[in-house]
Amino acid sequence: MRPVRESVVVTRPVTVERIPDGTPLELEPGTPAQVTQALGSHFTLHVGGRLVRLDGSEADAIGRGPPQEPAAQGGAGRAVSPSMC
């Protein structure tokens, strides 16, 4: 089974980084792309047969908000009652 990819269209000029070498590329408005991953503070897009990285601060260029950081796991943020000590 293939992973589901969200199709998007670039709405404004935006600079992305080619994967894996980081070469900057400019995407023009109207460029079709597919979101393959949205983790950490970046999106990975499939554009014209290549993978590129879009910084989360530029997410509005594809009609999205910045990716959400995963919630911390474990006991962080839990209150400790005196009976637990």
C-alpha positions in Angstrom: 0.0 0.0 0.0 1.4 3.4 -1.0 1.4 6.2 1.6 -1.2 8.9 1.1 0.3 12.2 -0.2 -1.6 15.5 0.0 -1.6 17.4 -3.3 -0.9 21.2 -2.9 -0.2 24.1 -5.2 2.3 26.8 -4.4 0.5 30.1 -4.0 3.5 32.5 -3.9 7.2 32.5 -4.8 9.1 30.5 -2.2 12.6 29.2 -1.7 13.1 25.5 -0.8 16.1 23.3 -0.4 16.8 20.3 -2.7 17.3 17.0 -0.8 19.9 15.8 -0.1 22.4 18.5 -1.0 20.5 21.6 0.2 20.8 23.5 -3.1 18.2 26.4 -2.9 15.5 26.3 -5.5 12.8 28.8 -6.2 9.2 27.5 -6.6 6.9 29.7 -8.6 3.1 30.3 -7.9 1.0 27.5 -9.5 3.7 24.8 -9.1 2.0 21.5 -8.1 3.5 19.5 -5.3 2.8 16.7 -2.9 3.4 16.8 0.8 5.3 13.6 1.7 6.1 14.5 5.3 5.4 17.2 7.8 7.6 16.6 10.9 9.5 18.9 13.2 9.6 22.4 11.7 9.7 21.4 8.0 7.7 19.9 5.2 9.1 17.5 2.6 7.6 18.0 -0.8 7.7 16.0 -4.0 8.0 18.5 -6.8 8.8 17.7 -10.5 10.3 14.4 -9.7 12.6 15.6 -6.9 12.3 16.0 -3.1 12.6 19.4 -1.5 12.4 20.7 2.0 10.1 23.7 2.8 10.7 25.5 6.1 7.6 25.6 8.3 7.8 29.4 8.5 7.0 29.3 4.8 4.0 26.9 5.1 1.5 29.6 4.0 3.0 29.2 0.5 1.3 25.8 0.3 -1.8 26.8 2.2 -0.8 25.2 5.5 0.3 26.2 8.9 3.7 25.2 10.4 3.9 21.5 11.3 3.2 20.8 15.0 6.0 19.5 17.2 5.1 16.1 18.7 4.0 16.2 22.3 6.5 15.3 24.9 6.2 11.7 26.2 6.6 10.6 29.8 6.0 12.4 33.1 6.9 15.9 32.0 4.3 18.4 33.2 2.5 16.1 35.6 1.8 17.3 39.1 3.3 15.2 41.9 1.0 14.7 44.9 2.5 14.6 48.4 1.4 11.0 48.7 3.6 10.0 45.8 6.8 11.2 47.5 
